[in-house]
């Protein structure tokens, strides 16, 4: 886990579960140049069969994950079905988050297409773009879009949570991000966020 100035206890939790924590100096800023560089390079020494490269609020899921991956023979990259998850109240996190927050809708193709899962011994470079919603992989590239694996983005965990989180992130937004328009949605008025949530409630389905 690459950790930069977090205050939510995620690093401590990850460490207690056996994760290796790598402190990362971001200047306490949201800087997508740094984040993209990490994702493009953090996996390159891995000798694992598969790697997952994702953010802390993203959850890649299959009920029989390892067994399912063993059936994937020809593909070197798997693009899961991506869902944006919603909840009216912040979860208690006493169990698995997807047990409490199981309603969402699939991202539109393109904006929600993420190259989360791939074989590091077959792929030489991912070349993620800023935000990592697109990539230009190199190496033995064989993309699997017909998958049972899903990826859930737990971002809208109550209006209050989203509003407070975005206000906080905006105070940390780097000049690099502002200049390039990266993370622009963080600066949107809370009314825009509220309308977005309300307008999409009719699209929600049970994901798990």
C-alpha positions as CSV (number, residue, x, y, z in Angstrom):
1,X,0.0,0.0,0.0
2,X,1.4,3.4,-1.1
3,X,0.3,5.8,1.6
4,X,0.6,9.5,1.5
5,X,-0.6,11.6,4.6
6,X,-3.8,9.6,5.2
7,X,-5.7,10.2,8.4
8,X,-8.5,7.7,8.2
9,X,-6.7,4.7,9.7
10,X,-6.5,2.8,6.4
11,X,-2.7,2.4,6.7
12,X,-3.0,1.0,10.2
13,X,-5.7,-1.4,9.2
14,X,-3.8,-2.6,6.1
15,X,-0.7,-3.1,8.2
16,X,-2.6,-5.2,10.8
17,X,-3.7,-7.4,7.9
18,X,-0.2,-8.0,6.7
19,X,0.2,-5.3,4.0
20,X,3.5,-3.7,3.4
21,X,3.1,0.1,3.8
22,X,5.2,2.3,1.6
23,X,5.2,6.0,2.8
24,X,4.9,8.3,-0.1
25,X,5.7,12.0,0.1
26,X,3.0,13.9,-1.8
27,X,3.6,17.2,0.0
28,X,0.1,16.4,1.5
29,X,-1.3,17.3,-1.9
30,X,-3.6,15.6,-4.4
31,X,-1.2,15.3,-7.3
32,X,-2.1,13.0,-10.1
33,X,1.4,13.1,-11.6
34,X,2.6,11.3,-8.5
35,X,-0.4,8.9,-8.3
36,X,-0.1,7.9,-12.0
37,X,3.6,7.3,-11.7
38,X,3.1,5.0,-8.7
39,X,0.5,2.9,-10.6
40,X,2.6,2.7,-13.7
41,X,5.6,1.4,-11.8
42,X,4.7,-0.2,-8.4
43,X,4.0,-3.7,-9.9
44,X,7.0,-4.0,-12.3
45,X,9.1,-6.2,-10.0
46,X,6.2,-8.6,-9.2
47,X,6.5,-12.2,-10.1
48,X,2.9,-13.0,-9.2
49,X,0.5,-14.6,-11.7
50,X,-1.8,-11.6,-11.5
51,X,-1.7,-8.1,-9.9
52,X,-4.5,-5.7,-9.0
53,X,-3.8,-2.0,-9.2
54,X,-6.6,0.0,-7.6
55,X,-7.4,2.8,-5.1
56,X,-8.5,2.3,-1.5
57,X,-12.1,3.0,-2.3
58,X,-12.2,0.4,-5.0
59,X,-13.0,-3.3,-4.4
60,X,-12.4,-6.0,-7.0
61,X,-14.7,-9.0,-6.4
62,X,-15.5,-12.5,-7.4
63,X,-17.0,-15.1,-5.1
64,X,-14.3,-17.6,-6.1
65,X,-11.6,-15.3,-7.1
66,X,-8.5,-17.5,-7.3
67,X,-10.4,-20.5,-8.8
68,X,-11.9,-18.2,-11.5
69,X,-8.5,-16.7,-12.4
70,X,-7.1,-20.2,-12.9
71,X,-9.6,-20.6,-15.7
72,X,-8.3,-17.6,-17.6
73,X,-5.7,-19.0,-19.9
74,X,-5.2,-16.7,-22.9
75,X,-6.0,-13.3,-21.5
76,X,-3.3,-11.1,-19.9
77,X,-5.6,-8.2,-18.9
78,X,-9.0,-8.4,-17.4
79,X,-11.3,-5.4,-17.4
80,X,-14.0,-6.0,-14.7
81,X,-17.6,-4.8,-14.9
82,X,-17.3,-1.5,-13.1
83,X,-20.0,-0.3,-10.7
84,X,-20.4,3.0,-8.9
85,X,-21.8,2.2,-5.5
86,X,-24.4,4.3,-3.5
87,X,-25.6,4.5,0.0
88,X,-27.8,6.9,1.9
89,X,-25.9,6.3,5.1
90,X,-22.2,5.7,5.8
91,X,-21.5,2.0,6.4
92,X,-20.5,0.8,9.8
93,X,-17.6,-1.3,8.3
94,X,-18.2,-4.0,10.9
95,X,-18.2,-6.6,8.1
96,X,-17.4,-6.5,4.4
97,X,-18.4,-3.2,2.9
98,X,-20.2,-4.8,0.0
99,X,-22.5,-6.6,2.5
100,X,-23.8,-3.2,3.7
101,X,-23.5,-1.2,0.4
102,X,-24.7,-3.5,-2.4
103,X,-26.6,-1.0,-4.6
104,X,-25.0,0.6,-7.6
105,X,-25.1,1.1,-11.3
106,X,-22.6,0.2,-14.1
107,X,-20.3,2.9,-15.3
108,X,-20.7,4.1,-18.8
109,X,-18.2,2.3,-21.0
110,X,-15.1,4.5,-21.5
111,X,-15.3,6.6,-18.4
112,X,-15.6,3.6,-16.1
113,X,-13.3,1.3,-18.0
114,X,-10.3,0.5,-15.8
115,X,-7.4,-1.9,-16.4
116,X,-7.4,-3.2,-12.8
117,X,-6.2,-6.7,-13.3
118,X,-3.3,-8.1,-15.4
119,X,-0.4,-10.5,-15.6
120,X,2.8,-8.7,-14.7
121,X,5.0,-11.2,-16.4
122,X,3.3,-10.7,-19.7
123,X,2.7,-6.9,-19.6
124,X,5.8,-4.7,-19.7
125,X,4.0,-1.3,-19.3
126,X,0.5,-0.2,-18.6
127,X,0.9,3.5,-19.5
128,X,-2.0,4.6,-17.4
129,X,-3.4,8.1,-18.1
130,X,-4.1,10.6,-15.3
131,X,-7.0,9.2,-13.3
132,X,-6.2,5.8,-14.7
133,X,-9.5,5.5,-16.5
134,X,-7.6,4.6,-19.6
135,X,-4.3,2.9,-20.5
136,X,-2.1,1.9,-23.4
137,X,-0.6,-1.4,-22.3
138,X,2.5,-2.9,-23.9
139,X,3.8,-6.4,-24.1
140,X,1.7,-9.6,-24.6
141,X,-1.6,-7.7,-24.6
142,X,-4.8,-9.8,-24.7
143,X,-7.8,-8.0,-23.1
144,X,-10.7,-9.9,-21.6
145,X,-13.9,-7.9,-21.5
146,X,-16.2,-10.9,-21.1
147,X,-15.6,-11.5,-17.4
148,X,-17.5,-12.4,-14.2
149,X,-15.2,-10.2,-12.1
150,X,-16.7,-6.9,-10.9
151,X,-15.1,-3.8,-9.5
152,X,-17.0,-1.5,-7.1
153,X,-16.2,2.1,-6.5
154,X,-17.4,3.1,-3.0
155,X,-17.5,6.8,-3.5
156,X,-21.0,8.0,-2.8
157,X,-21.4,6.8,0.8
158,X,-24.1,9.3,1.8
159,X,-24.4,12.9,0.6
160,X,-22.7,14.2,3.8
161,X,-19.7,12.0,3.3
162,X,-19.2,13.0,-0.3
163,X,-19.6,16.7,0.4
164,X,-17.2,16.7,3.3
165,X,-14.6,14.5,1.5
166,X,-14.6,16.8,-1.6
167,X,-14.3,19.9,0.5
168,X,-11.3,18.4,2.2
169,X,-9.7,17.2,-1.0
170,X,-10.1,20.6,-2.6
171,X,-8.0,22.1,0.2
172,X,-5.2,19.6,-0.8
173,X,-5.6,20.0,-4.6
174,X,-2.2,20.7,-6.1
175,X,-1.6,23.5,-8.5
176,X,-0.6,20.8,-11.1
177,X,-4.1,19.3,-10.8
178,X,-5.8,22.6,-11.0
179,X,-3.8,23.8,-14.0
180,X,-4.6,20.6,-15.9
181,X,-8.2,20.2,-14.8
182,X,-7.5,16.9,-13.0
183,X,-10.0,16.2,-10.3
184,X,-12.1,19.1,-11.3
185,X,-15.3,17.4,-9.9
186,X,-13.9,17.8,-6.4
187,X,-14.6,21.6,-6.6
188,X,-18.2,21.3,-7.7
189,X,-20.9,22.8,-5.4
190,X,-22.6,20.4,-3.0
191,X,-25.9,21.0,-4.8
192,X,-24.4,19.5,-8.0
193,X,-23.4,16.4,-6.0
194,X,-26.9,16.1,-4.4
195,X,-28.6,16.4,-7.8
196,X,-26.2,13.7,-9.3
197,X,-27.1,11.3,-6.5
198,X,-30.8,11.9,-6.7
199,X,-30.9,11.7,-10.5
200,X,-29.2,8.3,-10.5
201,X,-31.2,6.6,-7.8
202,X,-33.5,5.2,-10.4
203,X,-30.6,3.4,-12.0
204,X,-29.5,1.5,-8.9
205,X,-29.5,-2.3,-9.0
206,X,-28.3,-4.9,-6.5
207,X,-24.7,-5.6,-7.4
208,X,-24.0,-8.5,-5.0
